[in-house]
Amino acid sequence: MWLISTYVINMLGYMIVAIPIYIIARIIIIKIRKHPVNKLHELLLAVFILYLVGLASQTIIPKWSMGVDGSTGKLFFDVYIFDRLSSVNLIPFRTIMNYFQANEYVSGWSSVSLLNLLGNLFVFSPIGFFIPLLWRRMQSFGKIAFIGLGVTCFIEGTQYFIGRSTDIDDIILNTIGVVIGYFIFLIWKVVASQKKSVDLK
């Protein structure tokens, strides 16, 4: 669980910094467009945008470090775009099979391989849930699947140029994760419509 908490803490830092920037930008956009404000829609949109910021912080923002050099006392800011541990995998399902093989004799939820597998599946599921929830014209399966594939391809392609590993299996798992989020949205939609019909009786 420590690995999940590390990622969550790193994401929260970026999301907290993004909150005032988003609020100011959104207020300006609303005033310019002069559209009526739906408070629930604005809240859900804010949550979704902040999630995207957190996602970007762990996928396409290069690794960096900042601090004060203890020997000179000077402030430093370094960006790392190369990693000797990074790799490229273009063979479908090879990494996924390695996840299962790595867990053959490992039990519990603390396995790094299991966390990577489930993380790749579920970290992208909010995309499949929030997009059709926020925009009605995007509620078809084909559009969501296309968006999921496009977003994950963009992320994996970007990672190739910033010193992170690029893996076609990540594209497969992340796209499936988006689709899982879409089916969660469909279930929520059915439950919400049934509740609404009961309330009207």
URFEN-V901700 format. One record per residue. SS is DSSP state (A for helix, B for strand, O for the rest). PHI is phi as a letter, one per 30 degrees, with the letter a starting at -180 (NA if undefined). Layout:
((SS/PHI) (SS/PHI))
//
This chain:
((O/NA) (A/d) (A/d) (A/d) (A/d) (A/d) (A/d) (A/d) (A/d) (A/d) (A/d) (A/d) (A/e) (A/d) (A/d) (A/d) (A/d) (A/d) (A/e) (A/d) (A/d) (A/d) (A/e) (A/d) (A/d) (A/d) (A/d) (A/d) (A/d) (A/d) (A/d) (A/d) (A/d) (O/h) (O/d) (O/d) (O/c) (O/c) (A/d) (A/d) (A/d) (A/d) (A/d) (A/d) (A/d) (A/d) (A/d) (A/d) (A/d) (A/d) (A/d) (A/d) (A/d) (A/d) (A/d) (A/d) (A/d) (A/c) (A/b) (O/c) (O/d) (O/e) (B/d) (B/b) (B/b) (B/b) (B/l) (B/c) (O/d) (O/d) (O/d) (O/c) (O/i) (O/c) (B/d) (B/b) (B/b) (B/c) (B/c) (B/c) (O/c) (O/b) (O/b) (O/d) (O/d) (O/d) (O/b) (B/b) (B/b) (O/c) (O/c) (O/e) (O/i) (A/d) (A/d) (A/d) (A/d) (A/d) (A/e) (A/d) (A/d) (A/d) (O/c) (O/e) (O/c) (O/c) (O/c) (O/j) (O/c) (O/d) (O/d) (A/d) (A/d) (A/d) (A/d) (A/d) (A/d) (A/d) (A/d) (A/d) (A/d) (A/c) (O/d) (O/c) (A/d) (A/e) (A/d) (A/d) (A/d) (A/d) (A/d) (A/d) (A/d) (A/d) (O/b) (A/d) (A/d) (A/c) (O/c) (O/d) (A/e) (A/e) (A/d) (A/d) (A/d) (A/d) (A/d) (A/e) (A/d) (A/d) (A/d) (A/d) (A/d) (A/d) (A/d) (A/d) (A/d) (A/d) (A/d) (A/d) (A/c) (O/c) (O/i) (O/c) (O/d) (B/c) (B/b) (A/d) (A/d) (A/d) (A/d) (A/d) (A/d) (A/d) (A/d) (A/d) (A/d) (A/d) (A/d) (A/e) (A/d) (A/d) (A/d) (A/d) (A/d) (A/d) (A/d) (A/d) (A/d) (A/d) (A/d) (A/d) (A/d) (A/d) (A/d) (A/d) (A/d) (A/d) (A/d) (A/d) (O/d))
//
